[in-house]
Structures are given as C-alpha cells and as structure tokens.
Amino acid sequence: MSIQMRRILVAIGDLAHPPKSELRKAGLLARKSGAKIELFHAITDLDPGLSFPEAVTARAVAEQRSATATQGQQKLLRMARDRSLHGLEVTCTASWDFPPHEAIIRRARTIKADLVIAATRRHRLGARMVLTNTDWELIRHCPTPVLLVKSRRLYRNPVVIAAVDPFHAHVRPADLDKRLVDAGAGIAKLIRGRLDVFHAYMPLLSVAPMAGATPVMLPPEMEITHEDLITREVRELAQTASVPAKRCHLCMGSVSSELDATVRRTHAHLVVMGAVSRSAVSRLFIGNTAERVLDRLTCDVLVIKPRGFKSKVVARRAVEASAPRVRARPLGPVALERARIRHAGSSAHAA
C-alpha cells in the first residue's frame, strides 16, 4: 500500500486551541503531495431540535443550528489562515454529528480522504501526550489511515519506522506487514526521510501444563534457529522496500518497551503500525499491548488498517444549512476556503 494523498482531513476537537503541530504537518504533507486539506469539527453540543421540540419552531431550530455552526466555522477559518497553510486549498466544515469519531469517519468517507490527522484534544502526562477516547475509536474503526501527532518536532531529515510482525503472532492478516512497509516507504519518500523496519519477538519457551510450573528453556540451538528464521523473514520483507539489513531492528523483548527504546535510539519521527479491530472486549492490534505501545511512544504514529477492512460506522443523510463561501488572500498565493455547515440527520443506513 503506497500512500497517495489527494485529500487530507484534519479532525479538530478543540476549537479554542488551534492544533499548531497538526496544521504544520498537514501543510507539509499537502505541499509535498499536492493534496487538498479539509479542517473538520464535529459539533457535540446538544442539538437545539432535540432540546425542547414542542416549544420551538423549525425556523428557530434552524437559526440556532446555523448560529452555532457559523461560530465553529469562523474559528476553523481562522485556523485555515495559519501561515503553515498559506497557498494551499483548504476547506472548512463544521458538522452536527455524534459521537465525534463516527462524525470524523463519515466525513472522511464523504470527501474520500486519503489521510485523517487526528487533532482531538489530549492532555500531557509528564512528558507524554496521552491519547483520548476519540483517538482510540479512530484507531479501531477508521478505515482511512490515521496520523496521530504526538510530537511537535517537524519532519526534518525524518526517520520512519515500520513496525511489523511477519509471523502474525497477533492474528494479523498476512498482507498487512507488506502494506506497512509500502506505506512507510511511501511516506518516507514523500517527506525525504529514511525507512527502518522493526520487529520484537519473545524467546521460545516450553511451559508445563500444570499451574505454577517452572518454564523450561528450549535447547540453545533451537533458539538460534528461531532467531535466524526471524532475521531472514524480516530482512526479506525489508528488501521489498530496499531497506538494508543495517536498518532492520530485531529486538528480543516486549513490543511496548523495545519499540519505545528503538524510537529513542534512532530519534525516529514517525512509526507506522497496523491495527486489527477484533471486538470491543479484546480491543485491537498487536495483541492487547496497544495502549502500552501508543501511550509510551513520543513520536508520531501512522495507523494502517488491513486490506478490505470494513468499518461498522453507519452513514447518515445530512441536512444542509446555508453557509458563506469565503476566499482569503493570505501572504502567499490565493487560498480557497470553502465553509460548509451541516447537520447530520437522524435517519441512517448501513455504509
């Protein structure tokens, strides 16, 4: 899967705080690829049409909706005038829809986005940026690649790491690793960086079936054979993207700790990972280590779904409201900013 960017959706959760890092990186990717950008905000206020339906007229409801959406639109337009987006084509959309992650997925489908950049509100825990519930739901359910911006660092001489699992120990589709390497190679080429490949594995153990039994280590030659097999598989996968053996990081240990250590050692800017949503209980990808992996990483993360992934988020028929069309002339070339205000209707059908 090579990255072809024609439309980038920047999902903005907090209109009071412009997501500077997300806007800068969206602008960089758009300039490199020629993509168009849409700044999108899902309005989560209580719909005035549902508050006191017996006490207000349809006209009053429409006016309240329009006023709230226009307010959001104007804030998006101010963000669209950020210096990092000068000269680019930027569309601003404020939409009545809930929950936010479903609204983002629906909008990404509508505009046929090739990338979603999640600028949902998150807080810091120590030096780390902690993901929100909306981030996690996008990871689980968004069929479009999702870029989680966790670092303010710009992509200057960037290192991109594709985290693979060629033995599918975590119940991943067979072609997902190839998609991750291809996507990593594509994004590295786009931002003029280098691609590395990472894989973490555990030593072979034979455990007696009795509870509390002491694990028995296998003969050393079996462990060596196991390591040789892993090395060969990972290097063959890396060679499909012309990644040399010296940039293949094979680490014995847990994914969460070893990937974090590799990112710090290589000063990586971006990790490309695969997501497999199995159920609401078992969460998703790379076994159940997703939270430990993603919360520990200090670099950006690009999440890719398997081929043929089907999201269960349903499409909703939208009710359009009037909105002005604005042309802004910033410092650079003319940038088109089209503002749309939409209300997601209650009728739904399967996407």
Secondary structure, 3 states (H helix, E strand, C coil): CCCCCCEEEEEECCCCCCCHHHHHHHHHHHHHHCCEEEEEEEECCCCHHHHCCCCCCHHHHHHHHHHHHHHHHHHHHHHHCCHHHCCCCEEEEEEECCCHHHHHHHHHHHHCCCEEEEECCCCEECCEECCCHHHHHHHHHCCCCEEECCCCCCCCCCEEEEECCCCCCCCCCCCHHHHHHHHHHHHHHHCCCEEEEEEEECCCEECCCCCCCCCEECCHHHHHHHHHHHHHHHHHHHHCCCCCHHHEEEEECCHHHHHHHHHHHHCCCEEEEECCCCECCCECCCCCCHHHHHHHCCCEEEEECCCCCCCCCCEEEEEEECCCEEEECCCCCCEEEEEEEEEEEEEEECC
